[in-house]
């Protein structure tokens, strides 16, 4: 290719037409994995859409907690839509090429909504913290207005930071390889292909790791330490169990999201004890499964959503049965 030439200094910026995603080339039985991802994507879209619909069209669910749940559902849909369809395209069309600008767009969306997923879990932890530790001040502190402000701030922060970190990718020259060893147009695997200095990008990637994992996770841990202290001060055992029961679904979401990512980052990036192929597979699973599992957990564990979701499914089923059983009308005026 014509752009693959030596770069004498950093003042000359060379951008390739695009990149080749090669993260799945060596996997055996990769077709089975892509079929599995197709089911994951369908479940992600349908289940999260159902959660959004149930909350949006039931005014009794218009509370700060369920506003945070809708925020998480929207993020889940966008996050999996950003990566899974392009991964399936590689399998169906056998085309692993992604244009340069589309690569940056995918990078921006993924690394915007990855931190937003983490922030959304921290926001839900904040909701539980106020509800359990400060019940008398809940209606004055945790309002729809304050929740919408918190969600808006996290979106502005994540989109702004990622716009900067993605924008500086245009300052890199790619004059050697355009083969990205990942399951999408990943930030670190892309900037490591550059033939000029990428120190700033390395620091940006480290900051992203802290922003995605350490900051929100530390807040969630601190919130639950405070919650546990408050719960064990309660005199009634029933009150303790009832307070802890409201946190079960959130604890499951936190475990599903953070434990795989922390394990992969610890053993894969820092200790270097995970095979590169296994790292790509594990990271793709860790990224794609939580958006699929989150709405299922909330639908099963949250009574308000479960009741209304079952009513919606029953209503759709009844409507379908009625249409099937409706007899065809015969035009009596028609004569042979």
N, C-alpha and C positions, 0 to 999 in steps of 0.2 A: 504494500500500500504506500501511497506517495507521502503520507505524513510521517512514516517511520524513518527518520533521519536524525543525525546528531544535532543537539542543541548547544551552541557555543556559550550562551549565557542565559541568565534568567529573564532578560528583557524580551526574548522571543517566545511567544506563547503559541503552542501548537495543540489544537484540539482535533481529535480523531472524528470520523463520521459517527462512531458509536463504539459500543463494547459488546463482548460476547460473554454470556453468563454460562459458566462451565461447572457449576457446583455439583451437578447431578450426573455427570458423564460416566463416572466410574461405579455408580451404585448398581448392584444386581437387583433385579425385580423392581426397578424404579417405576414401571408402569402401575404396579399395585399401589405404590405410595401416592401417585398422582390421582388415581381413582379415589383413594381415601381422602385426599385433599378436596376433591370435588364434592364429596358428601359433607365434609367439614364446612366448606363455603356455603353450600345450600342451607345447612342447618344454621349457620351463623346469620345469614340474611333473614331467613324466615323467623327464627326465634327472637332475634333482636327487634325486627320489625313488629312482631306481635307484642313485645314488651312496650315499645314506643306507642303503639296504637292503644293498648289497654290503658296506659297511664294518661295519654293525651285526651282520650274521650271519656274519662271518668273523673268528674270534678272533685270527688272525694279523695282522689289520689294526687291532687295538685298541692303537694307539700314539699318542703325543702329536701326531704329524703328521696322522694321519687323524682324530683327534678335532677338530683345527682345520679339516679339510676338511668334516667333518659340520656343524660350526658354520657354515661359509660356505654350505653347501647349504641349511640351514634358513633362514638369513637371505635367501637368494636367492628361495626359494619365497614367503616372507611379503612381501618387498619388491614383487615383481611382482603378487602377489594383491591387494595394497593399491591398486594403481592401474589395472592393465590391465582387469579386469572392469568397473570403473565407466566407463572410457573406451569399452569396447565397448557398454555399456548406452546411452550417449549415441547411438551409431550405430544400434543395433537398435531401441530404444524411442523415440528422438528426445526423450529427457527428460534435460536437462542440469541439473536442479534437485537440490541436495543439502541436506538439513536442517542446521540450525546445529550441533547436537550431533554428527551424523554427520560433518560437516565437520571438527570438532575432533578426532574420533576418527581419521579418515583422516590428518589432519595429524600427529597424535601417532605413528601407526604408521610413516608414511613417514619422518619425521625422526628416529625412533628407529632404524629398520633401515638407513637411509642411512649414518649414522655407524658402526653395527655392521658394515656391509659393509667400510667403510674400516679399522676396527679388526681385522676378520678377516684382511685382507690383511697388516696389520702383524704380526699374530700368526704368520702363515705365514712372514713374513720373519724373525721371531725364531727360529722353528724351524730355518730354513736357517742362520741365523747361528751358533747353538749347534752344529749338526751339522758345519759346515765349519770353523769357527774354534776350537771347543773340543771336538773329538771324544772326548777322554779323559774329559771331565766331562759328556758328553751324558746318560748314563744316570742321573747323580745330580742334574743341574740341570733337564733337560727331561724331567720325569716326567709320568705321567697326572694325578697329583694337582696338580702345579704348573700344568699346562696347563688343567685344569678350574678352578683358582683364577683364572688370568688371564682366561679366557673369562667366568667369572662376574662378575669385577670390571668388565670392559668392558660387560657387559649392565646391571649395576646403575648404572654411571655414565651410560650413554646414556639408559636409561629414566628415571632421576632428573632429568637435565638437561632432557630434552624434556618431561617432565611439568610442570616449572616453566615453560618457555617457552610451552607450549601453554596452561597454566592462566592465564597473564597475558593471554591473548587475551580472556578473559571480562570484562576490565576496559575493553574498548574499546566505543565506541558506533558503530553503523553507521546513519547517518541520511541518507545521500545515495544511494550506489550499492551494489548487491549483485552486480554482474557481475565475476567473477574471471577475468582474462585469463591463464589457464594451462591445463594439461591435467589438473589435479586441484586440490584445495583447498589451494593453495600458501600458505606462511607469509607471505612478503613481499607478494605481490599482495593478500592478504586484509587485512593490517593497514594497508596504504596506502589502503584504502577507508574507514578510520575517520575520524570527524569530531572526535575529541578527540586529545590528545597521544599519539603512539606512539614517542617517543624510546627508551624502554626496550626496545621490541620491535625497533627498528632495531639497537640494540646486541646484542640476543639473536641476531638474524639474522647479524650480523657474526661473533659468537662461534661460531655454528653452522658458518659457512664455514671458519673456522680449524680447528674441531674435526674437520670432515669431510675437509678437504683438507690443510691445511698441516701439522698435527701428525703424523698417521700417515704422510703422504708423506715428511716430513723424516726420520722414524725409518727408513722403508724405504730411502731414499737412503743414510743413514748406515750401515745394515746392509750394503748392497751395496758400499759403499766399503770397509768392513772385510773383507768376503768377498773382494773382488778383491785386496786387499793380501795376504791370507792365501794365496789361490790362486797368485799370482805368486811367492810365496816357495817353493812346492813345486818340488822338483827334477825330478820325473818329468812329462813331458808328458801321459801317460795319466792321472795323478792329477789334473792340472789340468782336463782335458776331462771326466773323470768327475764332479768336484766341480761344474763349471759346468753339466753336463747335468741335475743334480738341481734346478737353479734355473730351467730354461727355462719350465716351465709357470707358475711363480709370476710371472716377469717378464712373460709374456703377459697374465696376469690384471691385473697392476698397470697395464700400458700401456692395456688395454681400459677399465679403470675410470677412471683419473686423467687421461689425455691429453684425452679429449673434455670432461670436466667443467672442467678447468683452462682449456682453450681457450674454452669458452662463458662461464665466469665472467670471464675476462680481457677478451675482446672484447665480451661482451654487457653485463655489469654495470658494468665500470669504464671501458672505452674507448668504450662505446655505439656500436660499429661493426657490430652485428648487428641486422637488422630484427626487430621484436618477434615477428612470425609465425614467422620462421626460428628465433628463439631458443626458442620453445615446442616446435617440431618437433624441433630438435636436442637440447634438454634431455630431452624424452620418450624419444628414441632412446638417449641417453647413460645414462638411468636404467634402461630396460627391457632393453637388449641384454646388458650384463654378466652379470646373473643367468642368462640363457639360454646364454651362451658358456662361463661358468666350468665347469660340469660336463662339457661336451664336451671342453674343453681338458684337464681332469684325467683324463678317461676315455681320451683318446688318448695323452697324454704320460706318464701314470703306469702303469708296467707292471703293478703289483699290481692296480689297479682294472680295467685293460683286460682282463686275463686272466679275472678273475672275472665281469666284466660280460658278456663274450662267452659264458662258460659258462652264465650265467643266461639269456641270450637263446636259446641253443641248447636249453637244458632246456625253456623255455617253448614253443619251436617244436616240439620232439619230442612234448611232451604234447598240443599242439593237433592234430598230425598223427595221433596215436594215437586221439584222440577222434573224429576225422573218419572214420578207417578202421575203427572198431569196428562190427561188424555189429549190426543190431537183433535183439533176442531175440523169438522167436515163441512165444506161449503154445500148446503142443501140446494142452492139455486143452480148448481151445476148438473146438467142432464146429459146423458149419453145420446 
